[in-house]
Amino acid sequence: MLPTIRSVISIPAGLLRMRLKSFLIWSTIGTAAWTALLAVAGYWLGRSFREVEKVVGPLSMAVIALIIIAYIWRQLTWRRRHPD
């Protein structure tokens, strides 16, 4: 059910010669469970939007600020190392 693992799970399944029918059944079960989990989480978070926004809002702004600061720092330090 982990996103990264779901993307590459077909490689070991193929290398281990897993039967296609078994692979499709288990992949369908995993995908359905993951989708259901995301849907329930979205529904729950949507119902509690005001409370979630109190926490996520400031965190989102902090992440955006850190990205902007990192970008500016990278631009300033790169130009010093690579003058025209």
C-alpha positions as CSV (number, residue, x, y, z in Angstrom):
1,M,0.0,0.0,0.0
2,L,3.0,2.3,0.0
3,P,3.1,4.6,-3.1
4,T,6.7,3.9,-4.0
5,I,6.4,0.2,-3.5
6,R,3.2,0.1,-5.5
7,S,5.0,1.6,-8.5
8,V,7.8,-1.0,-8.7
9,I,6.1,-4.1,-7.3
10,S,5.6,-5.5,-10.8
11,I,9.4,-5.9,-11.2
12,P,10.0,-8.4,-8.4
13,A,6.7,-10.1,-9.2
14,G,7.9,-10.7,-12.8
15,L,11.4,-11.8,-11.7
16,L,9.8,-14.3,-9.3
17,R,7.5,-15.4,-12.0
18,M,4.3,-14.7,-10.0
19,R,1.2,-15.8,-11.8
20,L,-0.6,-13.0,-13.6
21,K,-3.9,-13.9,-12.0
22,S,-2.5,-13.8,-8.5
23,F,-0.7,-10.5,-9.2
24,L,-3.8,-8.9,-10.6
25,I,-5.9,-10.1,-7.6
26,W,-3.5,-8.8,-5.0
27,S,-2.8,-5.6,-6.9
28,T,-6.5,-4.9,-7.1
29,I,-7.0,-5.6,-3.4
30,G,-4.1,-3.3,-2.5
31,T,-5.2,-0.5,-4.9
32,A,-8.8,-0.7,-3.6
33,A,-7.6,-0.5,0.0
34,W,-5.3,2.4,-0.7
35,T,-8.0,4.3,-2.6
36,A,-10.5,3.6,0.2
37,L,-8.0,4.8,2.8
38,L,-7.4,8.0,0.9
39,A,-11.1,8.6,0.4
40,V,-11.9,8.1,4.1
41,A,-9.0,10.4,5.1
42,G,-10.2,13.1,2.6
43,Y,-13.8,12.8,3.9
44,W,-12.6,13.0,7.5
45,L,-10.2,15.9,6.9
46,G,-12.9,17.7,4.9
47,R,-15.4,17.5,7.8
48,S,-12.7,18.9,10.1
49,F,-11.4,21.5,7.7
50,R,-11.3,24.4,10.2
51,E,-9.3,22.4,12.8
52,V,-7.0,21.0,10.1
53,E,-6.4,24.5,8.6
54,K,-5.3,25.8,12.0
55,V,-2.4,23.4,11.9
56,V,-1.7,22.9,8.2
57,G,-2.0,26.6,7.3
58,P,1.0,27.8,9.3
59,L,3.0,24.7,8.3
60,S,2.3,25.3,4.6
61,M,3.5,28.9,4.9
62,A,6.6,27.8,6.7
63,V,7.4,25.3,4.0
64,I,6.9,27.9,1.3
65,A,9.1,30.4,3.2
66,L,11.8,27.8,3.5
67,I,11.7,26.9,-0.2
68,I,11.9,30.6,-1.1
69,I,14.8,31.2,1.3
70,A,16.7,28.1,0.0
71,Y,16.1,29.3,-3.6
72,I,17.5,32.8,-2.9
73,W,20.4,31.3,-0.9
74,R,21.2,28.9,-3.8
75,Q,21.1,31.8,-6.4
76,L,23.4,34.0,-4.3
77,T,25.9,31.2,-3.6
78,W,25.9,29.9,-7.1
79,R,26.6,33.3,-8.7
80,R,29.6,33.8,-6.3
81,R,31.1,30.5,-7.4
82,H,30.4,31.0,-11.1
83,P,31.0,34.7,-11.9
84,D,30.2,35.8,-15.5
